[in-house]
Amino acid sequence: MNYSFFDIHSHLHDKSFDEDRDYIIDDMKNKNIGTILVGSDITESKKAVALAELHDNLYATVGLHPTDNMEEIFHEHISEYKELLKSKKVVAIGECGLDYYRLQEDPGNPRAILDEKLRQKIIFDAQIKLALEVNKPLMVHGRPSKGKMDAYEDMLELLENYEEKHGEKLQGNAHFFVGNIEIAKRFIDIGFTMSFSGVITFASEYEEVVRFIPLEHIHAETDSPYATPVPNRGKRNDPRNVKDVVAKIAEIKGEAGEKVREQLLKNARRTFGI
């Protein structure tokens, strides 16, 4: 399909779209907009794949988010994930990674934070191995503690070790990137891309890192129904708003909008094989 825009990370299969999902998808087709529906546990992954298989402009990922469903034990569902991976519409593993944003000390259990970090690392490591096994890129979720880069640092330690062993076979994207330039350099060094959401249209603190990252390593995403960009901030987000993220990336980088649009489409095709 010849896309005008491509949103590499959305949750259009989310229940918030139950009443008008078909209309949005039809409008996306009319506007030549595609998206990747991102799984966050086995249930959401199944929904994402089922919906993607119905429409040419939709693709899917399958995987377990570090904190969205803390009851799921990844290894107990590995056969189901592998069954989903038989679909030609599945383009990545994830979203998976590390999320330390809401970690809190437990006075009754001094090891609580360490135990939770270990749980997340084990799940992430398993999904890195799965991605290498099936030759798919990772859709990486990283959210550090406030004022720190800790989740990114721990993720990169794992990823860099795998990159040393497997080289270019290890591929992926750090979605909703909120890291600094040092973290961005490390992702670039292992060949990963980074994607930006509508947050960059109303928060200036990411402009320096957007300017730093080469355009060939950038994607646009909506993470809809969340993170709605200006001028629709305050409303439910959907993949059609990816055009506003692309426009903001062009503005921040001081590049022509058409050049940025075309390069981001090339990036999506290269990373996810759409």
Secondary structure by P-SEA (a helix, b strand, c coil): ccccccccccccccccccccaaaaaaaaaaabbbbbbbbccaaaaaaaaaaaaaccccccccccccccccccccccaaaaaaaaaccccccccccbbbbcccbbbbccccaaaaaaaaaaaaaaaaaaaaaaaabbbbbbbbbcccccaaaaaaaaaaaaaaaaccccccccccccccccaaaaaaaaaabbbbbbcccccccccaaaaaaacccccbbbbcccccccccccccccccccaaaaaaaaaaaaacccaaaaaaaaaaaaaaaccc
